Amino acid sequence: MMADFSVLPPALIVDDEPNIVELLGITLQGMGIAVTGAYSLAEAFARLAEGAPSLCLSDLRLPDGSGIDLVRRLHALHPRVPVAVITAYSSADGAVEAMQAGAFDYMAKPIELTRLRRLISQAVDLARLSPMGSDGTQRLVGDSPVMRRLRDDIRRVARSNAPVHITGESGTGKELAARAIHASGVRHDKPFVAVNCGAIPDGLVESELFGAEKGAYSGAVQRREGLFVAANGGTIFLDEVGELPMMVQVKLLRAIQERSIRPLGASREIPLDLRFISATHRNLQEMVVAGSFRRDLLYRLDVVRLHMPPLREHPEDIPQLAEVILQRIGGAQPGVPTRLSAGTLARLGGYAFPGNVRELENLLERRIALQRDDILPEEELTSSGRVTPENSVLAAVSASAAAAGLDTAEAALLRQMLGQAGGDRHHAADLLGVSVQSLELRLSRLSLEEIA
Ligand SMILES: Nc1ncnc2c1ncn2[C@@H]1O[C@H](COP(=O)(O)OP(=O)(O)OP(=O)(O)O)[C@@H](O)[C@H]1O
């Protein structure tokens, strides 16, 4: 779809080399975007004071300072204005710092026109993305403060091409988060390719990822496109990236730096326009120290970090998660309960879930497969997962509320259960395992009658 750029304010181009300002200006104008130029940091600051540009392209090295200061200033003044930096060719030095400061992307000199046009189109798409992004975070269930913050972080990082590294225990939703980043950004209509780096035999990783020409190695009976090329234009999600063999780590580093790959046995490079998202449940810093993961690769992958909290740190999300999962897996089967009783929820809340949300899913799937009611027998919650009272569900309803006193904790629990019951007192009483009269008495004692 051809965008209508005419309604945008001018783009700001900052470079001390007039011919670069001219080249960028001509390209932008050719795409229908008005431009304004600045030849120093001071001049750029003066332009910003006049108003927000639609987007900004700036050299990193300016005569009176660093383009990173401009990125910071722009990000602070107008956080939704996309800014990209132009780096010196050899090393793309400063690119990682610029993206950490808020640049959505970078481009190395000498400037390649096809790439410049793509960068500008992405910047325009970003400038037009609604404040909340095209929201791909709905599938990440949970209203706890950590989950809300996570969804905000995802929407924020979705407005950039910077590589994201997702850490977190197994089953915490790292892949779900990667998909949400992709779905919330300007690449949402392009491919998302997930690769489990640990699941590919060492000898095949290179050809699987980068592709191979027919006959490139013994056994290569036909040409292989490779997953990077399959994902081109979109996002590649490298799960368990710590499992990559050293030789492939070198090639991955090159692919990120050069933005191109050469399939095995091929004579030419293929240009790449990819967003990299990686994940691991291992400690890559430790692997770097142990010599099994390249420090320079970690530096390139870990530009923006997202951490997925283990389920035991937000047990207050268990009821909602259970409901969504039950609806998803049991929705088609008549008679399958889509809510759990208060007793079951309390037992689940007292469990540490070493396998996190995936374990909760498995547990609920088993219940449905066995066609049992929603009672989870003690023996299913293995002793390894048992937790201490301080992170049980009742404590977790609101640890801070509990600290403020018993009444506050009770009020928080009543609010939560009424919320879950959609305001239905009978249902809420069921969830709590008390009579409606008892629930009403408690509500009245705590002056909460109005919330139901
Ligand atoms: N917040 C959440 N809301 C809804 N479903 C979730 C949430 N977190 C995880 N899940 C579900 O739990 C399962 C495991 O999630 P996912 O595969 O993304 O975890 P992971 O961290 O990538 O696991 P691993 O490290 O084992 O690859 C998936 O079915 C996913 O849909």
The ligand as an ORCA input file, in Angstrom:
! r2SCAN-3c Opt
* xyz 0 1
  N       1.066    -14.795     29.879
  C       0.607    -15.837     29.177
  N      -0.669    -15.862     28.758
  C      -1.176    -16.892     28.062
  N      -0.466    -17.975     27.726
  C       0.821    -18.021     28.112
  C       1.430    -16.952     28.853
  N       2.712    -17.286     29.080
  C       2.909    -18.475     28.515
  N       1.789    -18.935     27.918
  C       1.599    -20.213     27.223
  O       2.499    -21.140     27.831
  C       3.104    -21.966     26.850
  C       4.600    -21.785     26.924
  O       4.934    -20.505     26.415
  P       6.208    -20.273     25.476
  O       6.431    -21.425     24.565
  O       6.098    -18.920     24.881
  O       7.335    -20.294     26.628
  P       8.909    -20.248     26.480
  O       9.386    -19.382     27.594
  O       9.277    -19.866     25.079
  O       9.303    -21.749     26.782
  P      10.694    -22.512     26.458
  O      11.783    -21.773     27.165
  O      10.455    -23.855     27.055
  O      10.813    -22.505     24.969
  C       2.533    -21.567     25.509
  O       1.475    -22.438     25.164
  C       2.022    -20.161     25.747
  O       0.933    -19.864     24.911
*
